[in-house]
Amino acid sequence: MNLFSGTISQLEQGLAYSSLNQKVIANNVANVDTPGYKSKDVNFERMLQDEIQMTSSSFQPSNPKHFEITPKQSTSGVHQRSFSVRENGNGVDMDREMANLATNQIYYDALIERLSGKFGSLNSVIQGG
Amino acid sequence: MFQSMNITASALTTQRLRMDVISSNMANVDTTRATFDDGEWQPYKRKSVVLETKGEGFSSFLNTAMNRDESVGNGVTVSSIIQDDETPGELLYDPDHPDANEDGYVELPNVDPLREMVDLMSATRSYEGNVTVFNANKSMMMSALQIGKS
């Protein structure tokens, strides 16, 4: 029996995504007054595509629509948006960044909560209840 | 691991420097003796900062060359502080002033207090925005430290 059942590594991938997103938001807010700076964001779908393509060959799907999520350290998926919202060519929309920041923070905390829950239940199993 | 904190810190430093420059402009709003050129005192000239994205360095070029995605970047920096010598200063008629010219006019600095105040507000808001990001990041890290504690 697989004790860890992949949950921990999947949550870890989620945390990696969230950390990257945090860096991107920090960089966008830092460059809010830089002329010509274009806002960047993490494209979740593109990261997902990368993950699907990285699927190892050992995985035998019973249905062609199934896919395996493999753990992978990656900083890909960051891409630049091309429009500007101010006359100096800057493309940082502060409202959007702040909304993303709040969303990302809650998402991160939720993942941490689940990870702690997983460790808590493992602990409970180890100690026999 | 602390990259996002470093990014935010670079922005805080930058906005503070910007605010220093604005303070200097406001403080010298009436200074008629800033530099001594060719035996004549020149009034203070308005200064402003030029901001630049940090991180267009080796790693970003390497990533581009390797056909990888856009790097996150490393925040912001002040590339230079420029002096506005173009805009003429206001002329004040005061023949008794020691720096008055032959016609009795004194050239005042080309600092517009209204513009400085707008810039000051802008710098303050940007600083606050970055502080918000910093706090969010800090609370995320603190919650990450709680993993495994129960």
Chai-1 contact restraints between the chains, C-beta under 6 A:
chainA,res_idxA,chainB,res_idxB,connection_type,confidence,min_distance_angstrom,max_distance_angstrom,comment,restraint_id
A,Q22,B,S4,contact,1.0,0.0,6.0,A-B,restraint_1
A,Q22,B,N137,contact,1.0,0.0,6.0,A-B,restraint_2
A,K23,B,Q3,contact,1.0,0.0,6.0,A-B,restraint_3
A,K23,B,S4,contact,1.0,0.0,6.0,A-B,restraint_4
A,K23,B,V72,contact,1.0,0.0,6.0,A-B,restraint_5
A,V24,B,V72,contact,1.0,0.0,6.0,A-B,restraint_6
A,A26,B,S4,contact,1.0,0.0,6.0,A-B,restraint_7
A,A26,B,I7,contact,1.0,0.0,6.0,A-B,restraint_8
A,A26,B,T8,contact,1.0,0.0,6.0,A-B,restraint_9
A,A26,B,V133,contact,1.0,0.0,6.0,A-B,restraint_10
A,N27,B,I7,contact,1.0,0.0,6.0,A-B,restraint_11
A,N27,B,V72,contact,1.0,0.0,6.0,A-B,restraint_12
A,N27,B,G73,contact,1.0,0.0,6.0,A-B,restraint_13
A,V29,B,G129,contact,1.0,0.0,6.0,A-B,restraint_14
A,V29,B,N130,contact,1.0,0.0,6.0,A-B,restraint_15
A,V29,B,V133,contact,1.0,0.0,6.0,A-B,restraint_16
A,A30,B,I7,contact,1.0,0.0,6.0,A-B,restraint_17
A,A30,B,A11,contact,1.0,0.0,6.0,A-B,restraint_18
A,A30,B,G75,contact,1.0,0.0,6.0,A-B,restraint_19
A,A30,B,V76,contact,1.0,0.0,6.0,A-B,restraint_20
A,N31,B,T53,contact,1.0,0.0,6.0,A-B,restraint_21
A,N31,B,V76,contact,1.0,0.0,6.0,A-B,restraint_22
A,V32,B,S126,contact,1.0,0.0,6.0,A-B,restraint_23
A,D33,B,L51,contact,1.0,0.0,6.0,A-B,restraint_24
A,D33,B,S126,contact,1.0,0.0,6.0,A-B,restraint_25
A,T34,B,L51,contact,1.0,0.0,6.0,A-B,restraint_26
A,T34,B,T53,contact,1.0,0.0,6.0,A-B,restraint_27
A,T34,B,V76,contact,1.0,0.0,6.0,A-B,restraint_28
A,Y37,B,T53,contact,1.0,0.0,6.0,A-B,restraint_29
A,S76,B,D69,contact,1.0,0.0,6.0,A-B,restraint_30
A,V78,B,D69,contact,1.0,0.0,6.0,A-B,restraint_31
A,V78,B,E70,contact,1.0,0.0,6.0,A-B,restraint_32
A,V78,B,V72,contact,1.0,0.0,6.0,A-B,restraint_33
A,H79,B,E70,contact,1.0,0.0,6.0,A-B,restraint_34
A,Q80,B,E70,contact,1.0,0.0,6.0,A-B,restraint_35
A,L101,B,A136,contact,1.0,0.0,6.0,A-B,restraint_36
A,Q105,B,A136,contact,1.0,0.0,6.0,A-B,restraint_37
A,Q105,B,M140,contact,1.0,0.0,6.0,A-B,restraint_38
A,Y108,B,M140,contact,1.0,0.0,6.0,A-B,restraint_39
A,D109,B,S143,contact,1.0,0.0,6.0,A-B,restraint_40
A,I112,B,S143,contact,1.0,0.0,6.0,A-B,restraint_41
A,L115,B,I147,contact,1.0,0.0,6.0,A-B,restraint_42
A,S116,B,I147,contact,1.0,0.0,6.0,A-B,restraint_43
A,F119,B,G148,contact,1.0,0.0,6.0,A-B,restraint_44
A,G120,B,S150,contact,1.0,0.0,6.0,A-B,restraint_45
